[in-house]
């Protein structure tokens, strides 16, 4: 088997605001496997400034993987614990190589265009007018679950936006999730959660910065609004550490980004532990290209979660790859009549 890798820069159609700053481009890497006349394609979706494997030796590790590809998937994964995005890309590549076609990794009713995945509509940070327009667009597009990034603009403005939605749509009409990306200080977080809870929200992601285990545990215990851990899960590698984290903090939900938590195997571990501890979960993409999004969506469908998933990011880039994934009426669908156009 021969393995090669390629760097690829995804360009946002519109600069996208988060509490960590404005995103204009997204770096990603592709792993290609060739053997026995078949090709496997995987995406190592590193997220600069967020991924635990955002390190100077990242490309060097990819070189090592390609040189040692004959160790096989299991042998390689065990040596890449600190590189979750490479683990995820390798799992995709091997699954792709072993499939009938390179892009149907998890055959199901989803890939046969017989079923779809409910997803949330994502609202990016920006001016009040820009955010209002996004909200209107998502509702017009048939979304029944909207996720709004908060924590970067004035808190009162964000509350006014939520209020404007709830004036028209009850929680039965539109489920609202908010994502603070760790923007609240520990001293103000509980008070802000109390105010936010007045808008009948589904949940809030990562209200305070990761790594403050005691403070987060206290917050999850006292919160009037369900809390979902996101960044908190990153860099937690062993099953024992994962169990300790969830049993200590006791969140209401966890959110899994396979590229950031060790691929499908890492996600499976988190899901098993969460379910044992009666913690809800859903899966989210992490701004991968359509190659990674496709694999993550197919994996997600096999888990049969009843909650809306965070998989609506395929249309954000100007130079993404044409693929069968389509967002329609608040769902992600796979139109098997459509072709892939994957050219590096």
C-alpha positions in Angstrom: 0.0 0.0 0.0 1.2 3.5 -0.9 0.1 6.6 1.0 0.4 10.3 0.1 -0.9 13.5 1.7 -1.9 16.9 0.4 -2.5 20.3 2.0 -5.7 22.2 1.0 -6.9 25.6 2.0 -10.7 26.1 2.1 -11.9 29.7 1.5 -15.0 31.0 3.2 -17.6 32.5 1.0 -18.1 35.1 3.8 -15.9 35.8 6.7 -17.4 33.9 9.6 -17.4 35.3 13.2 -16.8 33.3 16.4 -15.8 34.4 19.9 -12.3 33.4 18.9 -12.2 35.8 16.0 -13.2 35.9 12.3 -12.5 32.9 10.0 -11.6 33.6 6.4 -9.8 30.4 5.5 -9.6 26.8 6.9 -6.6 24.6 6.5 -7.1 20.9 5.9 -5.1 17.8 4.8 -6.0 14.8 2.6 -4.6 11.3 2.9 -4.8 9.2 -0.2 -4.2 5.4 -0.1 -3.5 3.3 -3.2 -3.3 -0.5 -3.3 -4.6 -3.3 -5.4 -6.0 -0.8 -8.0 -8.2 0.9 -5.4 -8.0 4.3 -3.8 -8.9 5.4 -0.3 -9.5 9.1 0.6 -9.5 10.6 4.1 -9.5 14.1 5.5 -7.4 15.2 8.4 -9.5 18.2 9.5 -7.1 20.1 11.7 -8.7 23.3 13.2 -6.0 25.9 13.8 -6.1 27.5 17.2 -8.5 24.9 18.5 -7.3 21.3 17.7 -5.0 19.8 20.3 -2.8 18.6 17.4 -2.3 22.1 16.0 1.5 21.7 16.5 4.6 22.5 14.5 5.3 18.8 13.9 1.9 18.1 12.3 3.2 17.7 8.7 6.1 15.7 10.0 3.6 13.3 11.6 1.8 13.0 8.3 5.0 12.1 6.6 5.7 9.5 9.2 2.2 8.0 8.7 2.8 7.7 4.9 6.1 6.0 5.4 4.7 3.6 7.9 1.3 2.9 6.3 2.0 -0.8 6.3 1.6 -0.9 10.0 -2.1 -0.9 9.2 -5.0 1.1 10.7 -4.9 -0.4 14.3 -1.1 -0.2 14.5 -1.1 3.5 13.3 -4.0 4.7 15.5 -2.3 3.5 18.7 0.7 5.6 17.8 -1.3 8.7 17.0 -3.2 9.3 20.3 -2.1 13.0 20.4 -3.1 13.6 16.7 -6.9 13.1 16.7 -7.5 14.7 13.3 -4.9 12.3 11.7 -6.6 9.4 13.4 -9.9 10.5 11.9 -8.4 11.0 8.5 -6.8 7.5 8.6 -10.1 5.9 9.7 -11.8 7.6 6.7 -9.1 6.6 4.3 -9.0 2.9 5.3 -12.8 2.7 5.3 -12.9 4.4 1.9 -10.3 2.0 0.5 -12.2 -1.0 1.7 -15.5 0.2 0.3 -17.1 -0.5 -3.1 -16.8 3.2 -3.9 -14.4 5.7 -2.3 -17.1 7.9 -0.9 -19.7 5.4 0.4 -18.0 4.5 3.7 -21.0 3.5 5.7 -23.7 2.1 3.4 -27.2 2.8 4.7 -30.6 4.1 3.9 -29.0 7.6 4.0 -26.5 6.8 1.3 -29.3 5.1 -0.7 -31.2 8.5 -0.6 -34.0 6.8 1.4 -33.5 8.7 4.6 -32.1 12.0 5.9 -30.5 13.5 9.0 -32.1 16.3 11.0 -29.6 19.1 11.4 -29.4 22.5 13.1 -29.1 25.7 11.1 -25.9 27.6 12.1 -26.0 31.4 12.8 -22.6 33.1 12.7 -21.6 36.1 14.7 -21.7 39.5 13.1 -23.7 42.7 13.2 -27.3 42.6 14.5 -28.6 43.0 11.0 -26.4 40.2 9.6 -27.4 37.8 12.3 -31.1 38.7 11.9 -30.9 38.0 8.2 -29.3 34.6 8.8 -32.0 33.7 11.3 -34.7 34.7 8.8 -32.9 32.7 6.0 -32.7 29.5 8.2 -36.4 29.7 9.2 -37.4 30.2 5.5 -35.2 27.2 4.6 -37.3 25.0 6.8 -35.0 24.6 9.9 -36.8 23.7 13.1 -33.5 23.9 15.1 -31.2 26.9 15.1 -27.8 27.2 16.7 -26.6 30.7 17.4 -23.0 31.7 18.2 -22.9 34.1 21.1 -20.2 35.8 23.3 -18.5 38.1 20.8 -20.9 41.0 20.4 -22.8 42.9 23.1 -24.7 40.4 25.4 -27.8 42.6 25.4 -27.8 42.6 21.6 -27.7 38.8 21.6 -30.6 38.7 24.1 -32.6 41.1 21.9 -32.0 38.7 18.9 -33.2 35.7 21.0 -36.2 37.8 22.2 -37.1 38.7 18.6 -37.2 35.0 17.6 -39.3 34.0 20.6 -41.8 36.7 19.9 -42.7 34.9 16.7 -41.7 31.3 17.3 -42.3 29.2 20.5 -39.9 26.4 21.5 -42.4 24.0 19.9 -41.9 25.8 16.6 -38.1 26.5 16.7 -35.6 24.8 19.0 -32.8 27.2 19.9 -29.3 26.3 20.8 -26.6 28.8 21.7 -22.8 28.3 21.6 -20.6 30.5 23.8 -17.3 28.9 22.8 -16.1 29.5 26.4 -16.8 33.3 26.3 -18.3 33.7 29.8 -16.1 34.3 32.9 -16.7 31.9 35.8 -18.0 34.8 37.9 -20.7 35.9 35.5 -21.6 32.6 33.8 -24.4 31.5 36.2 -26.2 34.8 36.1 -26.0 34.9 32.2 -27.4 31.3 32.1 -30.3 32.4 34.3 -31.1 35.3 31.8 -30.7 33.0 28.8 -33.0 30.4 30.3 -35.9 32.8 30.0 -35.9 32.2 26.2 -36.7 28.5 26.6 -33.4 27.4 25.0 -32.5 23.7 24.3 -28.9 24.1 25.6 -25.8 26.2 25.7 -22.4 24.9 24.5 -19.3 25.5 26.5 -20.3 28.6 28.6 -16.8 28.9 30.2 -13.4 28.0 28.9 -12.3 24.4 29.0 -10.0 23.1 31.7 -11.9 24.6 34.6 -13.3 21.3 35.8 -14.4 22.4 39.3 -16.1 25.5 38.0 -17.8 23.6 35.1 -19.0 20.9 37.5 -20.5 23.5 39.8 -22.1 25.3 36.9 -23.7 22.0 35.5 -25.1 21.3 38.9 -26.7 24.7 39.4 -27.6 25.7 35.8 -31.2 26.5 34.9 -30.3 25.7 31.2 -28.8 22.4 29.9 -25.1 22.6 29.3 -23.3 20.8 26.5 -19.5 20.2 26.7 -17.6 20.7 23.4 -14.0 22.0 23.7 -13.9 20.4 27.2 -13.6 16.9 25.5 -10.5 17.8 23.5 -7.2 16.4 24.6 -8.8 13.8 26.8 -7.4 10.6 25.4 -7.8 7.6 27.6 -11.1 5.9 28.4 -10.4 6.3 32.1 -9.8 10.1 31.7 -13.0 10.4 29.7 -15.0 8.5 32.3 -13.5 10.7 35.1 -14.3 13.9 33.2 -18.0 13.1 32.6 -18.6 11.6 36.0 -17.0 14.7 37.6 -18.6 17.4 35.6 -22.0 15.6 35.0 -23.0 17.7 32.0 -26.5 17.4 30.4 -25.0 16.9 26.9 -21.7 16.4 25.1 -21.0 17.4 21.5 -18.7 15.3 19.4 -16.5 16.5 16.6 -14.8 13.4 15.3 -11.9 15.4 13.8 -11.2 16.8 17.3 -11.8 13.8 19.5 -10.0 10.9 17.7 -12.3 10.0 14.8 -15.0 7.4 14.9 -13.4 5.2 17.4 -12.8 8.1 19.8 -16.4 9.3 19.3 -17.7 5.7 20.0 -15.9 5.8 23.3 -17.4 9.1 24.3 -20.9 8.0 23.3 -20.6 4.7 25.3 -19.5 6.6 28.4 -22.2 9.3 28.0 -25.0 6.8 27.6 -23.8 4.8 30.7 -24.0 8.1 32.6 -27.4 9.2 31.1 -25.8 12.1 29.3 -27.2 13.2 25.9 -25.0 13.7 22.9 -25.0 14.8 19.3 -22.3 15.0 16.5 -21.0 18.1 14.8 -18.7 18.6 11.8 -15.6 20.9 12.4 -15.5 22.8 9.1 -14.1 19.9 7.1 -14.5 19.9 3.3 -17.3 17.8 1.8 -15.0 14.8 1.9 -14.8 14.8 5.7 -18.4 16.0 6.1 -19.6 13.1 4.0 -17.8 10.5 6.1 -18.9 12.1 9.4 -22.5 12.4 8.2 -22.6 8.7 7.1 -21.1 7.7 10.4 -23.6 9.9 12.3 -26.5 8.3 10.5 -25.5 4.8 11.8 -25.7 6.1 15.4 -29.4 7.0 15.0 -29.5 9.9 17.4 -33.0 11.4 17.7 -31.5 15.0 18.2 -30.7 17.4 15.3 -27.0 17.1 14.4 -24.5 19.8 13.5 -23.7 18.9 10.0 -24.8 21.8 7.8 -21.4 23.3 7.0 -20.8 22.1 3.5 -22.0 25.3 1.8 -19.6 27.6 3.6 -16.7 27.5 1.2 -16.0 28.8 -2.4 -13.7 25.9 -3.3 -15.4 22.9 -1.7 -15.9 19.7 -3.8 -19.1 19.0 -5.6 -20.8 16.0 -3.9 -24.2 14.3 -3.3 -24.8 16.0 0.1 -27.7 18.4 0.0 -29.4 20.5 2.7 -33.1 20.6 2.3 -35.9 21.6 4.8 -33.6 21.4 7.8 -32.2 18.0 6.9 -29.0 16.7 5.3 -29.7 14.3 2.4 -27.5 12.2 0.1 -28.6 12.4 -3.5 -27.0 9.3 -5.0 -27.8 10.6 -8.5 -25.2 13.4 -8.1 -21.6 12.8 -8.7 -18.4 13.7 -6.8 -15.9 16.1 -8.2 -12.8 15.5 -6.1 -9.7 17.1 -7.7 -6.7 18.4 -5.7 
